[in-house]
Amino acid sequence: MRIRTVIATATTLTALLTLTACGSDDGAYAGDIASVGGIGAGGDGNGNGGAPKKGNGLGIKGLVKAGSMAEATRIVGRYTKCTEVSKAQEGYDLGEGPDDKYGLAYSVTERGWCNDRGDTGIFLIKDPKAFQTAFKADVDKEYAKHPNRHVNMGFVIGQDFAVGSQSTDTMTAMLNAKSGMVVLNCHPAFNPPSGYRKEPALVKGCVLTDYLSEE
């Protein structure tokens, strides 16, 4: 099973962050990256999720920090079904799932899949800049082949973890005004509607935003 991450992040993201392809819990995918969008807390009913439009900046240090898989699970579980996690993706042996590619090259130190819904994965990150760099490379590869795909997609991230799901509702639910999570978008053509944030991430070409859409 492949995870839909917010990005619809790149071809290589065959699963997690294969960040999704379109709306609801149907598990459909567009390309190797799961694109997420949909109606959720803070959304407008048209597939657009949102965190608060006012307040402090969206810099990494202002995001929620987990520190462990157990705590990341609790954080995610406040907004969607995730009470415990498994080390292996549903339907795959340990280390053989499509999203197991997210490892040292992405500075991912641990992976877990919510048992309540096997379509949602959590990835602990040691070095946020290294993760964003790898993610940006995936997006650039996808952009070269399909420049109009997954423009408004990306991972939902905290300071030290990223989340991807096949369910767009799951992804947008985590953009709750108090969640401390935002979307990492690295698509060259990303340009959110007025009123949404678009602040620099750690890597040039990537931004932190409260806008997420399948379109």
Order of alpha helices (4+ residues) and beta strands (2+ residues): alpha-beta-beta-beta-alpha-beta-beta-alpha-beta-beta-beta
